Amino acid sequence: MKQYLADLHIHTCLSPCGSLEMSPSEIVRRSLAKGLDAIAITDHNTTLQCPEIQSLGEIRTEGLCGRRSYAP
């Protein structure tokens, strides 16, 4: 059975808890450097970074996008 290395909880700079260093290109660069096979972007209340992450990661890693939503 093939094993995969993944990080399934990453915030970009668009999340209140994300740092300014977490741009889409930096996330993909760090993920590839760590040898990750898949990543998941879980920003708070937005999926705006998803297309950029997916286009940057298409070559070498799988990207999953979701949105962490909070009820009012």
mmCIF file of the N, C-alpha and C atoms, coordinates in Angstrom:
data_MODEL
# 
_entry.id   MODEL 
# 
loop_
_atom_site.group_PDB 
_atom_site.id 
_atom_site.type_symbol 
_atom_site.label_atom_id 
_atom_site.label_alt_id 
_atom_site.label_comp_id 
_atom_site.label_asym_id 
_atom_site.label_entity_id 
_atom_site.label_seq_id 
_atom_site.pdbx_PDB_ins_code 
_atom_site.Cartn_x 
_atom_site.Cartn_y 
_atom_site.Cartn_z 
_atom_site.occupancy 
_atom_site.B_iso_or_equiv 
_atom_site.pdbx_formal_charge 
_atom_site.auth_seq_id 
_atom_site.auth_comp_id 
_atom_site.auth_asym_id 
_atom_site.auth_atom_id 
_atom_site.pdbx_PDB_model_num 
ATOM 1   N N  . MET A 1 1  ? 0.842   -1.172 0.000   1.00 0.00 ? 1  MET A N  1 
ATOM 2   C CA . MET A 1 1  ? 0.000   0.000  0.000   1.00 0.00 ? 1  MET A CA 1 
ATOM 3   C C  . MET A 1 1  ? 0.897   1.248  0.000   1.00 0.00 ? 1  MET A C  1 
ATOM 4   N N  . LYS A 1 2  ? 0.608   2.152  -0.916  1.00 0.00 ? 2  LYS A N  1 
ATOM 5   C CA . LYS A 1 2  ? 1.368   3.399  -0.990  1.00 0.00 ? 2  LYS A CA 1 
ATOM 6   C C  . LYS A 1 2  ? 0.973   4.315  0.156   1.00 0.00 ? 2  LYS A C  1 
ATOM 7   N N  . GLN A 1 3  ? 1.956   4.914  0.775   1.00 0.00 ? 3  GLN A N  1 
ATOM 8   C CA . GLN A 1 3  ? 1.692   5.886  1.826   1.00 0.00 ? 3  GLN A CA 1 
ATOM 9   C C  . GLN A 1 3  ? 1.903   7.285  1.278   1.00 0.00 ? 3  GLN A C  1 
ATOM 10  N N  . TYR A 1 4  ? 1.095   8.208  1.764   1.00 0.00 ? 4  TYR A N  1 
ATOM 11  C CA . TYR A 1 4  ? 1.170   9.596  1.330   1.00 0.00 ? 4  TYR A CA 1 
ATOM 12  C C  . TYR A 1 4  ? 1.484   10.480 2.523   1.00 0.00 ? 4  TYR A C  1 
ATOM 13  N N  . LEU A 1 5  ? 2.232   11.526 2.271   1.00 0.00 ? 5  LEU A N  1 
ATOM 14  C CA . LEU A 1 5  ? 2.545   12.518 3.287   1.00 0.00 ? 5  LEU A CA 1 
ATOM 15  C C  . LEU A 1 5  ? 1.733   13.771 2.957   1.00 0.00 ? 5  LEU A C  1 
ATOM 16  N N  . ALA A 1 6  ? 0.915   14.223 3.907   1.00 0.00 ? 6  ALA A N  1 
ATOM 17  C CA . ALA A 1 6  ? 0.015   15.346 3.633   1.00 0.00 ? 6  ALA A CA 1 
ATOM 18  C C  . ALA A 1 6  ? -0.098  16.263 4.847   1.00 0.00 ? 6  ALA A C  1 
ATOM 19  N N  . ASP A 1 7  ? -0.385  17.517 4.563   1.00 0.00 ? 7  ASP A N  1 
ATOM 20  C CA . ASP A 1 7  ? -0.758  18.479 5.602   1.00 0.00 ? 7  ASP A CA 1 
ATOM 21  C C  . ASP A 1 7  ? -2.157  18.937 5.226   1.00 0.00 ? 7  ASP A C  1 
ATOM 22  N N  . LEU A 1 8  ? -3.131  18.587 6.038   1.00 0.00 ? 8  LEU A N  1 
ATOM 23  C CA . LEU A 1 8  ? -4.533  18.850 5.715   1.00 0.00 ? 8  LEU A CA 1 
ATOM 24  C C  . LEU A 1 8  ? -5.129  20.027 6.477   1.00 0.00 ? 8  LEU A C  1 
ATOM 25  N N  . HIS A 1 9  ? -4.263  20.915 6.991   1.00 0.00 ? 9  HIS A N  1 
ATOM 26  C CA . HIS A 1 9  ? -4.768  22.095 7.695   1.00 0.00 ? 9  HIS A CA 1 
ATOM 27  C C  . HIS A 1 9  ? -3.754  23.230 7.565   1.00 0.00 ? 9  HIS A C  1 
ATOM 28  N N  . ILE A 1 10 ? -3.853  23.972 6.455   1.00 0.00 ? 10 ILE A N  1 
ATOM 29  C CA . ILE A 1 10 ? -2.949  25.087 6.196   1.00 0.00 ? 10 ILE A CA 1 
ATOM 30  C C  . ILE A 1 10 ? -3.778  26.350 5.976   1.00 0.00 ? 10 ILE A C  1 
ATOM 31  N N  . HIS A 1 11 ? -3.388  27.425 6.659   1.00 0.00 ? 11 HIS A N  1 
ATOM 32  C CA . HIS A 1 11 ? -4.027  28.724 6.456   1.00 0.00 ? 11 HIS A CA 1 
ATOM 33  C C  . HIS A 1 11 ? -3.097  29.608 5.629   1.00 0.00 ? 11 HIS A C  1 
ATOM 34  N N  . THR A 1 12 ? -3.673  30.382 4.732   1.00 0.00 ? 12 THR A N  1 
ATOM 35  C CA . THR A 1 12 ? -2.890  31.355 3.973   1.00 0.00 ? 12 THR A CA 1 
ATOM 36  C C  . THR A 1 12 ? -2.945  32.703 4.696   1.00 0.00 ? 12 THR A C  1 
ATOM 37  N N  . CYS A 1 13 ? -2.329  33.696 4.079   1.00 0.00 ? 13 CYS A N  1 
ATOM 38  C CA . CYS A 1 13 ? -2.312  35.037 4.653   1.00 0.00 ? 13 CYS A CA 1 
ATOM 39  C C  . CYS A 1 13 ? -3.703  35.675 4.694   1.00 0.00 ? 13 CYS A C  1 
ATOM 40  N N  . LEU A 1 14 ? -4.707  35.074 4.082   1.00 0.00 ? 14 LEU A N  1 
ATOM 41  C CA . LEU A 1 14 ? -6.066  35.622 4.122   1.00 0.00 ? 14 LEU A CA 1 
ATOM 42  C C  . LEU A 1 14 ? -6.810  35.264 5.406   1.00 0.00 ? 14 LEU A C  1 
ATOM 43  N N  . SER A 1 15 ? -6.326  34.298 6.149   1.00 0.00 ? 15 SER A N  1 
ATOM 44  C CA . SER A 1 15 ? -6.960  33.937 7.420   1.00 0.00 ? 15 SER A CA 1 
ATOM 45  C C  . SER A 1 15 ? -6.415  34.843 8.524   1.00 0.00 ? 15 SER A C  1 
ATOM 46  N N  . PRO A 1 16 ? -7.255  35.187 9.495   1.00 0.00 ? 16 PRO A N  1 
ATOM 47  C CA . PRO A 1 16 ? -6.782  36.032 10.599  1.00 0.00 ? 16 PRO A CA 1 
ATOM 48  C C  . PRO A 1 16 ? -5.597  35.427 11.348  1.00 0.00 ? 16 PRO A C  1 
ATOM 49  N N  . CYS A 1 17 ? -5.523  34.112 11.400  1.00 0.00 ? 17 CYS A N  1 
ATOM 50  C CA . CYS A 1 17 ? -4.435  33.449 12.111  1.00 0.00 ? 17 CYS A CA 1 
ATOM 51  C C  . CYS A 1 17 ? -3.236  33.158 11.209  1.00 0.00 ? 17 CYS A C  1 
ATOM 52  N N  . GLY A 1 18 ? -3.360  33.418 9.914   1.00 0.00 ? 18 GLY A N  1 
ATOM 53  C CA . GLY A 1 18 ? -2.263  33.168 8.983   1.00 0.00 ? 18 GLY A CA 1 
ATOM 54  C C  . GLY A 1 18 ? -1.256  34.302 9.014   1.00 0.00 ? 18 GLY A C  1 
ATOM 55  N N  . SER A 1 19 ? -0.015  33.985 8.723   1.00 0.00 ? 19 SER A N  1 
ATOM 56  C CA . SER A 1 19 ? 1.017   35.021 8.708   1.00 0.00 ? 19 SER A CA 1 
ATOM 57  C C  . SER A 1 19 ? 1.188   35.573 7.299   1.00 0.00 ? 19 SER A C  1 
ATOM 58  N N  . LEU A 1 20 ? 1.793   36.736 7.210   1.00 0.00 ? 20 LEU A N  1 
ATOM 59  C CA . LEU A 1 20 ? 2.025   37.356 5.908   1.00 0.00 ? 20 LEU A CA 1 
ATOM 60  C C  . LEU A 1 20 ? 2.983   36.528 5.054   1.00 0.00 ? 20 LEU A C  1 
ATOM 61  N N  . GLU A 1 21 ? 3.732   35.630 5.690   1.00 0.00 ? 21 GLU A N  1 
ATOM 62  C CA . GLU A 1 21 ? 4.663   34.768 4.956   1.00 0.00 ? 21 GLU A CA 1 
ATOM 63  C C  . GLU A 1 21 ? 3.954   33.622 4.246   1.00 0.00 ? 21 GLU A C  1 
ATOM 64  N N  . MET A 1 22 ? 2.661   33.427 4.489   1.00 0.00 ? 22 MET A N  1 
ATOM 65  C CA . MET A 1 22 ? 1.953   32.279 3.932   1.00 0.00 ? 22 MET A CA 1 
ATOM 66  C C  . MET A 1 22 ? 1.216   32.630 2.632   1.00 0.00 ? 22 MET A C  1 
ATOM 67  N N  . SER A 1 23 ? 1.976   33.087 1.663   1.00 0.00 ? 23 SER A N  1 
ATOM 68  C CA . SER A 1 23 ? 1.423   33.344 0.336   1.00 0.00 ? 23 SER A CA 1 
ATOM 69  C C  . SER A 1 23 ? 1.265   32.002 -0.378  1.00 0.00 ? 23 SER A C  1 
ATOM 70  N N  . PRO A 1 24 ? 0.442   31.955 -1.414  1.00 0.00 ? 24 PRO A N  1 
ATOM 71  C CA . PRO A 1 24 ? 0.286   30.691 -2.156  1.00 0.00 ? 24 PRO A CA 1 
ATOM 72  C C  . PRO A 1 24 ? 1.613   30.119 -2.649  1.00 0.00 ? 24 PRO A C  1 
ATOM 73  N N  . SER A 1 25 ? 2.458   30.954 -3.222  1.00 0.00 ? 25 SER A N  1 
ATOM 74  C CA . SER A 1 25 ? 3.726   30.430 -3.750  1.00 0.00 ? 25 SER A CA 1 
ATOM 75  C C  . SER A 1 25 ? 4.623   29.905 -2.631  1.00 0.00 ? 25 SER A C  1 
ATOM 76  N N  . GLU A 1 26 ? 4.622   30.560 -1.463  1.00 0.00 ? 26 GLU A N  1 
ATOM 77  C CA . GLU A 1 26 ? 5.445   30.097 -0.346  1.00 0.00 ? 26 GLU A CA 1 
ATOM 78  C C  . GLU A 1 26 ? 4.902   28.792 0.231   1.00 0.00 ? 26 GLU A C  1 
ATOM 79  N N  . ILE A 1 27 ? 3.596   28.662 0.297   1.00 0.00 ? 27 ILE A N  1 
ATOM 80  C CA . ILE A 1 27 ? 2.994   27.419 0.790   1.00 0.00 ? 27 ILE A CA 1 
ATOM 81  C C  . ILE A 1 27 ? 3.369   26.248 -0.109  1.00 0.00 ? 27 ILE A C  1 
ATOM 82  N N  . VAL A 1 28 ? 3.255   26.432 -1.408  1.00 0.00 ? 28 VAL A N  1 
ATOM 83  C CA . VAL A 1 28 ? 3.600   25.349 -2.340  1.00 0.00 ? 28 VAL A CA 1 
ATOM 84  C C  . VAL A 1 28 ? 5.098   25.055 -2.276  1.00 0.00 ? 28 VAL A C  1 
ATOM 85  N N  . ARG A 1 29 ? 5.918   26.086 -2.216  1.00 0.00 ? 29 ARG A N  1 
ATOM 86  C CA . ARG A 1 29 ? 7.371   25.889 -2.140  1.00 0.00 ? 29 ARG A CA 1 
ATOM 87  C C  . ARG A 1 29 ? 7.737   25.070 -0.900  1.00 0.00 ? 29 ARG A C  1 
ATOM 88  N N  . ARG A 1 30 ? 7.190   25.460 0.265   1.00 0.00 ? 30 ARG A N  1 
ATOM 89  C CA . ARG A 1 30 ? 7.498   24.739 1.510   1.00 0.00 ? 30 ARG A CA 1 
ATOM 90  C C  . ARG A 1 30 ? 6.958   23.308 1.478   1.00 0.00 ? 30 ARG A C  1 
ATOM 91  N N  . SER A 1 31 ? 5.778   23.137 0.901   1.00 0.00 ? 31 SER A N  1 
ATOM 92  C CA . SER A 1 31 ? 5.179   21.798 0.823   1.00 0.00 ? 31 SER A CA 1 
ATOM 93  C C  . SER A 1 31 ? 6.030   20.860 -0.025  1.00 0.00 ? 31 SER A C  1 
ATOM 94  N N  . LEU A 1 32 ? 6.494   21.364 -1.145  1.00 0.00 ? 32 LEU A N  1 
ATOM 95  C CA . LEU A 1 32 ? 7.347   20.553 -2.013  1.00 0.00 ? 32 LEU A CA 1 
ATOM 96  C C  . LEU A 1 32 ? 8.686   20.264 -1.338  1.00 0.00 ? 32 LEU A C  1 
ATOM 97  N N  . ALA A 1 33 ? 9.229   21.249 -0.637  1.00 0.00 ? 33 ALA A N  1 
ATOM 98  C CA . ALA A 1 33 ? 10.505  21.048 0.063   1.00 0.00 ? 33 ALA A CA 1 
ATOM 99  C C  . ALA A 1 33 ? 10.382  19.983 1.150   1.00 0.00 ? 33 ALA A C  1 
ATOM 100 N N  . LYS A 1 34 ? 9.202   19.882 1.758   1.00 0.00 ? 34 LYS A N  1 
ATOM 101 C CA . LYS A 1 34 ? 8.965   18.872 2.792   1.00 0.00 ? 34 LYS A CA 1 
ATOM 102 C C  . LYS A 1 34 ? 8.598   17.517 2.202   1.00 0.00 ? 34 LYS A C  1 
ATOM 103 N N  . GLY A 1 35 ? 8.423   17.456 0.888   1.00 0.00 ? 35 GLY A N  1 
ATOM 104 C CA . GLY A 1 35 ? 8.082   16.200 0.242   1.00 0.00 ? 35 GLY A CA 1 
ATOM 105 C C  . GLY A 1 35 ? 6.624   15.804 0.400   1.00 0.00 ? 35 GLY A C  1 
ATOM 106 N N  . LEU A 1 36 ? 5.745   16.785 0.614   1.00 0.00 ? 36 LEU A N  1 
ATOM 107 C CA . LEU A 1 36 ? 4.325   16.472 0.781   1.00 0.00 ? 36 LEU A CA 1 
ATOM 108 C C  . LEU A 1 36 ? 3.697   16.052 -0.539  1.00 0.00 ? 36 LEU A C  1 
ATOM 109 N N  . ASP A 1 37 ? 2.830   15.067 -0.475  1.00 0.00 ? 37 ASP A N  1 
ATOM 110 C CA . ASP A 1 37 ? 2.085   14.602 -1.647  1.00 0.00 ? 37 ASP A CA 1 
ATOM 111 C C  . ASP A 1 37 ? 0.780   15.359 -1.818  1.00 0.00 ? 37 ASP A C  1 
ATOM 112 N N  . ALA A 1 38 ? 0.250   15.913 -0.729  1.00 0.00 ? 38 ALA A N  1 
ATOM 113 C CA . ALA A 1 38 ? -1.028  16.621 -0.782  1.00 0.00 ? 38 ALA A CA 1 
ATOM 114 C C  . ALA A 1 38 ? -1.068  17.673 0.314   1.00 0.00 ? 38 ALA A C  1 
ATOM 115 N N  . ILE A 1 39 ? -1.784  18.760 0.027   1.00 0.00 ? 39 ILE A N  1 
ATOM 116 C CA . ILE A 1 39 ? -2.019  19.796 1.023   1.00 0.00 ? 39 ILE A CA 1 
ATOM 117 C C  . ILE A 1 39 ? -3.485  20.201 0.956   1.00 0.00 ? 39 ILE A C  1 
ATOM 118 N N  . ALA A 1 40 ? -3.981  20.756 2.047   1.00 0.00 ? 40 ALA A N  1 
ATOM 119 C CA . ALA A 1 40 ? -5.349  21.277 2.077   1.00 0.00 ? 40 ALA A CA 1 
ATOM 120 C C  . ALA A 1 40 ? -5.305  22.684 2.641   1.00 0.00 ? 40 ALA A C  1 
ATOM 121 N N  . ILE A 1 41 ? -5.883  23.622 1.918   1.00 0.00 ? 41 ILE A N  1 
ATOM 122 C CA . ILE A 1 41 ? -5.995  25.006 2.374   1.00 0.00 ? 41 ILE A CA 1 
ATOM 123 C C  . ILE A 1 41 ? -7.311  25.134 3.132   1.00 0.00 ? 41 ILE A C  1 
ATOM 124 N N  . THR A 1 42 ? -7.238  25.610 4.353   1.00 0.00 ? 42 THR A N  1 
ATOM 125 C CA . THR A 1 42 ? -8.426  25.704 5.213   1.00 0.00 ? 42 THR A CA 1 
ATOM 126 C C  . THR A 1 42 ? -8.560  27.118 5.775   1.00 0.00 ? 42 THR A C  1 
ATOM 127 N N  . ASP A 1 43 ? -8.603  28.091 4.897   1.00 0.00 ? 43 ASP A N  1 
ATOM 128 C CA . ASP A 1 43 ? -8.751  29.479 5.327   1.00 0.00 ? 43 ASP A CA 1 
ATOM 129 C C  . ASP A 1 43 ? -10.100 29.716 5.998   1.00 0.00 ? 43 ASP A C  1 
ATOM 130 N N  . HIS A 1 44 ? -10.149 30.759 6.796   1.00 0.00 ? 44 HIS A N  1 
ATOM 131 C CA . HIS A 1 44 ? -11.378 31.142 7.490   1.00 0.00 ? 44 HIS A CA 1 
ATOM 132 C C  . HIS A 1 44 ? -12.266 31.951 6.553   1.00 0.00 ? 44 HIS A C  1 
ATOM 133 N N  . ASN A 1 45 ? -13.450 31.436 6.268   1.00 0.00 ? 45 ASN A N  1 
ATOM 134 C CA . ASN A 1 45 ? -14.498 32.141 5.514   1.00 0.00 ? 45 ASN A CA 1 
ATOM 135 C C  . ASN A 1 45 ? -14.119 32.583 4.106   1.00 0.00 ? 45 ASN A C  1 
ATOM 136 N N  . THR A 1 46 ? -13.166 31.939 3.484   1.00 0.00 ? 46 THR A N  1 
ATOM 137 C CA . THR A 1 46 ? -12.817 32.295 2.111   1.00 0.00 ? 46 THR A CA 1 
ATOM 138 C C  . THR A 1 46 ? -12.143 31.118 1.396   1.00 0.00 ? 46 THR A C  1 
ATOM 139 N N  . THR A 1 47 ? -12.308 31.087 0.098   1.00 0.00 ? 47 THR A N  1 
ATOM 140 C CA . THR A 1 47 ? -11.587 30.133 -0.748  1.00 0.00 ? 47 THR A CA 1 
ATOM 141 C C  . THR A 1 47 ? -10.847 30.877 -1.856  1.00 0.00 ? 47 THR A C  1 
ATOM 142 N N  . LEU A 1 48 ? -10.603 32.165 -1.663  1.00 0.00 ? 48 LEU A N  1 
ATOM 143 C CA . LEU A 1 48 ? -10.003 32.997 -2.711  1.00 0.00 ? 48 LEU A CA 1 
ATOM 144 C C  . LEU A 1 48 ? -8.596  32.562 -3.119  1.00 0.00 ? 48 LEU A C  1 
ATOM 145 N N  . GLN A 1 49 ? -7.848  31.946 -2.228  1.00 0.00 ? 49 GLN A N  1 
ATOM 146 C CA . GLN A 1 49 ? -6.486  31.510 -2.571  1.00 0.00 ? 49 GLN A CA 1 
ATOM 147 C C  . GLN A 1 49 ? -6.459  30.160 -3.288  1.00 0.00 ? 49 GLN A C  1 
ATOM 148 N N  . CYS A 1 50 ? -7.560  29.449 -3.299  1.00 0.00 ? 50 CYS A N  1 
ATOM 149 C CA . CYS A 1 50 ? -7.566  28.091 -3.853  1.00 0.00 ? 50 CYS A CA 1 
ATOM 150 C C  . CYS A 1 50 ? -7.136  27.992 -5.313  1.00 0.00 ? 50 CYS A C  1 
ATOM 151 N N  . PRO A 1 51 ? -7.662  28.813 -6.207  1.00 0.00 ? 51 PRO A N  1 
ATOM 152 C CA . PRO A 1 51 ? -7.222  28.681 -7.607  1.00 0.00 ? 51 PRO A CA 1 
ATOM 153 C C  . PRO A 1 51 ? -5.718  28.884 -7.778  1.00 0.00 ? 51 PRO A C  1 
ATOM 154 N N  . GLU A 1 52 ? -5.158  29.821 -7.046  1.00 0.00 ? 52 GLU A N  1 
ATOM 155 C CA . GLU A 1 52 ? -3.720  30.078 -7.138  1.00 0.00 ? 52 GLU A CA 1 
ATOM 156 C C  . GLU A 1 52 ? -2.916  28.898 -6.587  1.00 0.00 ? 52 GLU A C  1 
ATOM 157 N N  . ILE A 1 53 ? -3.321  28.373 -5.445  1.00 0.00 ? 53 ILE A N  1 
ATOM 158 C CA . ILE A 1 53 ? -2.636  27.208 -4.868  1.00 0.00 ? 53 ILE A CA 1 
ATOM 159 C C  . ILE A 1 53 ? -2.708  26.029 -5.833  1.00 0.00 ? 53 ILE A C  1 
ATOM 160 N N  . GLN A 1 54 ? -3.882  25.794 -6.393  1.00 0.00 ? 54 GLN A N  1 
ATOM 161 C CA . GLN A 1 54 ? -4.044  24.665 -7.306  1.00 0.00 ? 54 GLN A CA 1 
ATOM 162 C C  . GLN A 1 54 ? -3.199  24.826 -8.556  1.00 0.00 ? 54 GLN A C  1 
ATOM 163 N N  . SER A 1 55 ? -3.134  26.036 -9.123  1.00 0.00 ? 55 SER A N  1 
ATOM 164 C CA . SER A 1 55 ? -2.342  26.225 -10.335 1.00 0.00 ? 55 SER A CA 1 
ATOM 165 C C  . SER A 1 55 ? -0.845  26.095 -10.048 1.00 0.00 ? 55 SER A C  1 
ATOM 166 N N  . LEU A 1 56 ? -0.399  26.571 -8.887  1.00 0.00 ? 56 LEU A N  1 
ATOM 167 C CA . LEU A 1 56 ? 1.012   26.446 -8.526  1.00 0.00 ? 56 LEU A CA 1 
ATOM 168 C C  . LEU A 1 56 ? 1.395   25.010 -8.209  1.00 0.00 ? 56 LEU A C  1 
ATOM 169 N N  . GLY A 1 57 ? 0.475   24.259 -7.619  1.00 0.00 ? 57 GLY A N  1 
ATOM 170 C CA . GLY A 1 57 ? 0.790   22.919 -7.175  1.00 0.00 ? 57 GLY A CA 1 
ATOM 171 C C  . GLY A 1 57 ? 0.520   21.825 -8.177  1.00 0.00 ? 57 GLY A C  1 
ATOM 172 N N  . GLU A 1 58 ? -0.097  22.152 -9.299  1.00 0.00 ? 58 GLU A N  1 
ATOM 173 C CA . GLU A 1 58 ? -0.491  21.129 -10.271 1.00 0.00 ? 58 GLU A CA 1 
ATOM 174 C C  . GLU A 1 58 ? 0.669   20.261 -10.735 1.00 0.00 ? 58 GLU A C  1 
ATOM 175 N N  . ILE A 1 59 ? 1.822   20.824 -10.790 1.00 0.00 ? 59 ILE A N  1 
ATOM 176 C CA . ILE A 1 59 ? 2.941   20.092 -11.358 1.00 0.00 ? 59 ILE A CA 1 
ATOM 177 C C  . ILE A 1 59 ? 3.371   18.932 -10.469 1.00 0.00 ? 59 ILE A C  1 
ATOM 178 N N  . ARG A 1 60 ? 3.401   19.137 -9.120  1.00 0.00 ? 60 ARG A N  1 
ATOM 179 C CA . ARG A 1 60 ? 4.032   18.130 -8.279  1.00 0.00 ? 60 ARG A CA 1 
ATOM 180 C C  . ARG A 1 60 ? 3.276   17.717 -7.033  1.00 0.00 ? 60 ARG A C  1 
ATOM 181 N N  . THR A 1 61 ? 2.156   18.319 -6.728  1.00 0.00 ? 61 THR A N  1 
ATOM 182 C CA . THR A 1 61 ? 1.444   17.934 -5.510  1.00 0.00 ? 61 THR A CA 1 
ATOM 183 C C  . THR A 1 61 ? -0.060  18.094 -5.715  1.00 0.00 ? 61 THR A C  1 
ATOM 184 N N  . GLU A 1 62 ? -0.842  17.417 -4.924  1.00 0.00 ? 62 GLU A N  1 
ATOM 185 C CA . GLU A 1 62 ? -2.289  17.552 -4.977  1.00 0.00 ? 62 GLU A CA 1 
ATOM 186 C C  . GLU A 1 62 ? -2.720  18.636 -4.003  1.00 0.00 ? 62 GLU A C  1 
ATOM 187 N N  . GLY A 1 63 ? -3.651  19.469 -4.417  1.00 0.00 ? 63 GLY A N  1 
ATOM 188 C CA . GLY A 1 63 ? -4.147  20.521 -3.536  1.00 0.00 ? 63 GLY A CA 1 
ATOM 189 C C  . GLY A 1 63 ? -5.636  20.378 -3.299  1.00 0.00 ? 63 GLY A C  1 
ATOM 190 N N  . LEU A 1 64 ? -6.027  20.418 -2.053  1.00 0.00 ? 64 LEU A N  1 
ATOM 191 C CA . LEU A 1 64 ? -7.434  20.378 -1.665  1.00 0.00 ? 64 LEU A CA 1 
ATOM 192 C C  . LEU A 1 64 ? -7.784  21.720 -1.054  1.00 0.00 ? 64 LEU A C  1 
ATOM 193 N N  . CYS A 1 65 ? -8.958  22.204 -1.331  1.00 0.00 ? 65 CYS A N  1 
ATOM 194 C CA . CYS A 1 65 ? -9.369  23.482 -0.775  1.00 0.00 ? 65 CYS A CA 1 
ATOM 195 C C  . CYS A 1 65 ? -10.690 23.346 -0.048  1.00 0.00 ? 65 CYS A C  1 
ATOM 196 N N  . GLY A 1 66 ? -10.762 24.011 1.055   1.00 0.00 ? 66 GLY A N  1 
ATOM 197 C CA . GLY A 1 66 ? -11.998 24.043 1.832   1.00 0.00 ? 66 GLY A CA 1 
ATOM 198 C C  . GLY A 1 66 ? -12.117 25.396 2.486   1.00 0.00 ? 66 GLY A C  1 
ATOM 199 N N  . ARG A 1 67 ? -13.160 25.560 3.223   1.00 0.00 ? 67 ARG A N  1 
ATOM 200 C CA . ARG A 1 67 ? -13.371 26.824 3.924   1.00 0.00 ? 67 ARG A CA 1 
ATOM 201 C C  . ARG A 1 67 ? -13.819 26.533 5.331   1.00 0.00 ? 67 ARG A C  1 
ATOM 202 N N  . ARG A 1 68 ? -13.205 27.156 6.266   1.00 0.00 ? 68 ARG A N  1 
ATOM 203 C CA . ARG A 1 68 ? -13.574 27.018 7.666   1.00 0.00 ? 68 ARG A CA 1 
ATOM 204 C C  . ARG A 1 68 ? -14.560 28.143 7.960   1.00 0.00 ? 68 ARG A C  1 
ATOM 205 N N  . SER A 1 69 ? -15.811 27.811 8.156   1.00 0.00 ? 69 SER A N  1 
ATOM 206 C CA . SER A 1 69 ? -16.854 28.813 8.356   1.00 0.00 ? 69 SER A CA 1 
ATOM 207 C C  . SER A 1 69 ? -17.325 28.826 9.791   1.00 0.00 ? 69 SER A C  1 
ATOM 208 N N  . TYR A 1 70 ? -17.725 29.989 10.221  1.00 0.00 ? 70 TYR A N  1 
ATOM 209 C CA . TYR A 1 70 ? -18.260 30.158 11.559  1.00 0.00 ? 70 TYR A CA 1 
ATOM 210 C C  . TYR A 1 70 ? -19.665 30.719 11.475  1.00 0.00 ? 70 TYR A C  1 
ATOM 211 N N  . ALA A 1 71 ? -20.553 30.190 12.254  1.00 0.00 ? 71 ALA A N  1 
ATOM 212 C CA . ALA A 1 71 ? -21.937 30.695 12.314  1.00 0.00 ? 71 ALA A CA 1 
ATOM 213 C C  . ALA A 1 71 ? -21.940 31.990 13.109  1.00 0.00 ? 71 ALA A C  1 
ATOM 214 N N  . PRO A 1 72 ? -22.812 32.934 12.725  1.00 0.00 ? 72 PRO A N  1 
ATOM 215 C CA . PRO A 1 72 ? -22.853 34.214 13.463  1.00 0.00 ? 72 PRO A CA 1 
ATOM 216 C C  . PRO A 1 72 ? -23.341 34.042 14.886  1.00 0.00 ? 72 PRO A C  1 
# 
